[in-house]
Amino acid sequence: MTTAKESANEKKASTPRKKPVKKTKVKADPIVEPAVPADTCEPCDTLGASLARHIRYGLCRDDHDPEELFTAVGKSVKEQMLDDWRQTRIKDNQYQQKQVAYLSLEFLMGRALGNALLSLNLTDEAKAVLTDYATTLEDIEQVEHDAGLGNGGLGRLAACFLDSCASLDLSVTGYGIRYQYGMFMQKIVDGYQIEQPDRWLRHGNPWEVRIAHKIVTVPFFGHTENYVDKHGRRHHVWTDTQNVLAVPYDVPIPGFNNGRINTLRLWKAEANDEFDLAEFNEGDYAEAVATKNLAEQITMVLYPNDASVNGKELRLRQQYFLSSASLQDLLARYVAHYGKDFSQFSQHNVLQLNDTHPSIAVPELMRLLLDQYELTWDEAWAITSESMAYTNHTLLPEALERWSVPMMKYMLPRIVEIIFEINSRYLEQVAHHWPGNIEKLTSMSIIEEGPEQHIRMAYLAIVASFSVNGVAGLHTQLLKDGLFSDFYQLWPEKFNNKTNGVTPRRWLAYCNPKLAGLITRRLGKEWITDLSRLAALNAFTSDKAFVKEWAEIKLANKQALSEFVEQECGVKFDPSMMFDVQVKRIHEYKRQLLNILHVIHLYRRILNGDTEGMVPRCVLIGGKAAPGYAMAKQIIKLANSVAHMVNSDPLVTPYLRMAFLPNYNVSAMEKICPGTDLSEQISTAGKEASGTGNMKFMMNGALTIGTLDGANIEMLEEVGHENFFLFGLDAAQVAQAKVNYQPQHIIAQSEALSGVMSMLKSGHFNLVEPGIFDHIIASIIDPYDQWMTAADFESYRIAQEKVAQTYLDQDTWQQISIRNSAASGRFSSDNTIAGYRDDIWMKK
């Protein structure tokens, strides 16, 4: 164990660095929160008048390209929100209800136009207005670039939560980073993933408002000094820092037809000075702009590759930059209303940490309260521990961040001092609970000992938070029983579950207007804000006219999806075939590999002439692999290689087609989920925290084939076993099977899997690239394969046969489809946020 005193006496890390830039002392920034976000335009009476003004005076010419017209439309729609946005901020600045700061390193917002029009009830007006410009709303929507400020489920969940918070009239501000380049653009070249920059801001962003007078300063590097004042109190000064400006850009988040416009505040990093004029004049141009470049790197790219030391440092800088800027903003806003009396702070504010990424907000809030507002340790800790709430999103220990102490000490010296002090005081509680148990002290310490000390950021978040929640029933139970069992024993009252959800506005009302229209005609429109009303759809499963119309809408959506797949992949999907879809981040635990193995099994059957009773199916897989994740990239290559062999054989394509969709994103999902028949949710049991794609598919009437993992379990509870295709080991069986796992024996016992493995080993799918799939083959037969691919294959194959048999009876299939939509009410993010509101945010 390392104490705070020992930490303070350690020398700074000696890692060589670049020439330091301008250094200053960190001072409190007395910024006063404005009553309203600034903008350059006054709102107009109508959307049409606003658009006409932007066209006339913004473009200053009669001709315009689609990008310019979209920008004008976006600005015009934003203007329709300004008055309500102002009124929302005025009300919230008076603390009429508890204020929630939702800190997330990801916000996968997607396109904003269609969702904004829906929430503001302006869709029909926008369609009519755009006819005057010889275009359609659909065409304009396609011009907008996805705001890809997230990687996958975590960021998309944050976006759904913001929508629900506004629609439930909750005062919630999202805090994130305005990445100049979002999640990379994925190209597929010769079957391989190629990453290209996602320049989502290249044409600007009409939704954002730059709040120049709310800029704050974020410190890095330097060192700490301390002194004792005349009253005997010790003070700490973090000095000689390299400061970076955090510039806020506000994005409006409209509630659904309720007048509330919440704010997503995204921070951009800028240098104190653009460049050093003296160095520039001396001809050292690169060094003259070094400060600017170093500062702007922080918000340049979402998820830098952290395989290198530089990548890790940049990731840490991003996390601290977000946390420090957001907390300074939050505290300044509080002080503007209540002064420096922080006794009521935790009564009026909650900080929700979306996963471990922003957990550095814990010591940063302590630093600001201790060093800038001069509270005592006990006062600051009481405020911090009564304000912080932590959501965990992973069961994978390797995904829980650990930061090198030397690296953090060099970059954030004052923060490290505070963390060591927190740890020292917290371990006293552990010692009281388990007297004399040194092993418990070591295993539960925030500081992980070893050749190089590391800081366990998840532990820090748990220690400081009054609430720790998982995101599905199984996930939360596994946290309590396994990953965080010691903490659960120490603080059982902290732990709770909040099963994830998705917003029904975007994921049904907006993305599937035909189905939404049918539902509204039968149930009324109240389901859009109360998804539990979809349960009434069960009454229509015996209504032949309703079932027929339901099926016709699905077919129309499949036709649209077929056109999209052909456009993006060059593969023609036949809408009369079953659409079998798996789209999500590429990862071994999500088991795209299991899906591909089943495709190979079907392919072998067709080649062997075993097609009697076979249901023709189109298999769509999509998702991005992290740039440094070699195995995930190999899985993408395998998917494309198998698809090539399947689609190039005219004997096969009447029964089977396959495509890998490049650059999967939010906008693609809006087209995919309405047209999907079968949703693949096949992760290894005990590995997926929740999943949200499963909910989107279910909401739109897709049937699910899945394991007892994440929110699949609760979906199964809602819809019933007869309406869900369950397969595979459960989490307990997975743990038991690992004790003596023999995949070679399992393969030998399965004729189907033996044939698949033989075809893989023969090089059938890599004739001109021998050996490229050897690592994948080795992973399947590895007795230490933690993803248990071989173990679940036979169960998966049998479940897929049941899927095919069910699909043959289209009346039954459509009835099950209706039941799935009817059972999706539990998975509205409105329900999830109501749980956060009642059990976490408003509880204290």
Sequence and secondary structure as in RCSB ss.txt:
>XXXX:A:sequence
MTTAKESANEKKASTPRKKPVKKTKVKADPIVEPAVPADTCEPCDTLGASLARHIRYGLCRDDHDPEELFTAVGK
SVKEQMLDDWRQTRIKDNQYQQKQVAYLSLEFLMGRALGNALLSLNLTDEAKAVLTDYATTLEDIEQVEHDAGLG
NGGLGRLAACFLDSCASLDLSVTGYGIRYQYGMFMQKIVDGYQIEQPDRWLRHGNPWEVRIAHKIVTVPFFGHTE
NYVDKHGRRHHVWTDTQNVLAVPYDVPIPGFNNGRINTLRLWKAEANDEFDLAEFNEGDYAEAVATKNLAEQITM
VLYPNDASVNGKELRLRQQYFLSSASLQDLLARYVAHYGKDFSQFSQHNVLQLNDTHPSIAVPELMRLLLDQYEL
TWDEAWAITSESMAYTNHTLLPEALERWSVPMMKYMLPRIVEIIFEINSRYLEQVAHHWPGNIEKLTSMSIIEEG
PEQHIRMAYLAIVASFSVNGVAGLHTQLLKDGLFSDFYQLWPEKFNNKTNGVTPRRWLAYCNPKLAGLITRRLGK
EWITDLSRLAALNAFTSDKAFVKEWAEIKLANKQALSEFVEQECGVKFDPSMMFDVQVKRIHEYKRQLLNILHVI
HLYRRILNGDTEGMVPRCVLIGGKAAPGYAMAKQIIKLANSVAHMVNSDPLVTPYLRMAFLPNYNVSAMEKICPG
TDLSEQISTAGKEASGTGNMKFMMNGALTIGTLDGANIEMLEEVGHENFFLFGLDAAQVAQAKVNYQPQHIIAQS
EALSGVMSMLKSGHFNLVEPGIFDHIIASIIDPYDQWMTAADFESYRIAQEKVAQTYLDQDTWQQISIRNSAASG
RFSSDNTIAGYRDDIWMKK
>XXXX:A:secstr
   HHHHHHS            EE          SS   SS   SSHHHHHHHIIIIIS SS   HHHHHHHHHH
HHHHHHHHHHHHHHHHHHTTSS EEEEE S EEEE  HHHHHHHHT HHHHHHHHGGGT  HHHHHHHS  EEES
SSHHHHHHHHHHHHHHHTT  EEEEEE  SB S EEEEETTEEEEE   TTTT  TT EE GGG EEEEES EEE
EEE TTS EEEEEESEEEEEEEEEEEEEE SSSS EEEEEEEEEEESSS  HHHHHTT HHHHTHHHHHHHGGGT
BSS  TTSHHHHHHHHHHHHHHHHHHHHHHHHHHHHHHTT GGGHHHHEEEEEESSGGGGHHHHHHHIIIIIS  
 HHHHHHHHHHHEEEE     GGGS EEEHHHHHHH HHHHHHHHHHHHHHHHHHHHHSTT HHHHHHH SEE S
SS EEEHHHHHHHH SEEEESSHHHHHHIIIIITHHHHHH GGGEEE    B HIIIIIIT HHHHHHHHHHH G
GGGT GGGGGGGGGGTT HHHHHHHHHHHHHHHHHHHHHHHHHHS    TTSEEEEEES   GGGTHHHHHHHHH
HHHHHHHTT  TT   EEEEEE    TT HHHHHHHHHHHHHHHHHHT TTTTTTEEEEEETT  HHHHHHHGGG
 SEEEE   TTT S  SHHHHHHHTT EEEE S TTHHHHHHHH GGGSEE S  HHHHHHHGGG  HHHHHHH 
HHHHHHHHHHHTTTT TTSTTTTHHHHHHHH TT TT HHHHHHHHHHHHHHHHHHHHSHHHHHHHHHHHHHGGG
GGBHHHHHHHHIIIIITT 
